Amino acid sequence: MRLEPEIWDALAEICEREKVQLGTLIRDIEATSGAGGRTSAVRVYVVRYFRDAATPVGHRDAGHGDLQD
């Protein structure tokens, strides 16, 4: 699977945060992804993971305080 270095770094960070091995994470992503290939599913997963953290609740839960409107 060819991914940009930043995506690999993001996957490593997700694995550390979620306490899961990379192979397990990739298999889980594949099992829950819709149409498209593995590489695309991984990229979409990474974007969604960090976008969810950027919501007001996710931002607060990550310890960054409340987002200002």
N, C-alpha and C positions, 0 to 999 in steps of 0.2 A: 504494500500500500504506500503510495507516494503522497506525502503531506508536507506542507511547509514547516520549517523548524518551529515557528510560533505555535502551530497546531499541536505538534509533538510536545512542546513545553506546556501548553494548556492541558493536554491529556495527562501529563505527569502530575501537574498540580491537582487536577480533579482526582486522580488516583490517590494522591496523598491525603487530600481532604476527606475523601469517601472511604479511605482505608480498604482499597480494592486493587487487585493486580491488573495490569494493563490488558492482558489477554481476556480476563473476566469481563472487564468493562467493554471491550470491543465486541465480545460475544453478546453481551446484554444489549448493546446498541443495535447490533444486527437483528437480534430477536424482536426488537420493538420498533424497528424502522419500517417505513412504508416502502413504496417503490423507489428504485434508484440503487446505485451500487454502494458498496461498503464505504468507500472514501467519501462520497457525498453524505452518507448517513452520519459519519463521524464528524465531518465539518458542521453539519446542521446541529448535531448534539452539543458540540462545544459552544456554538453561538447561543443556543437555547439555555444551556447551563449558566453561562455568564450573564445573559439577559435576565434570567430569573433572579439572579443575585442583585441585579441593578434595579429591581422594583423597590418601592418604598419599604415593603415588609422584608424582602431579601436583603436590602441594604442595611436595614436596622439589625436584622438577625445576624449579619456578618460582623456586627460590632462597629459599623461606620456612622451610627447615629441616624437621625431622620433626614430624608431628602427635602430640600427646599423647593417649593413650586416656582 
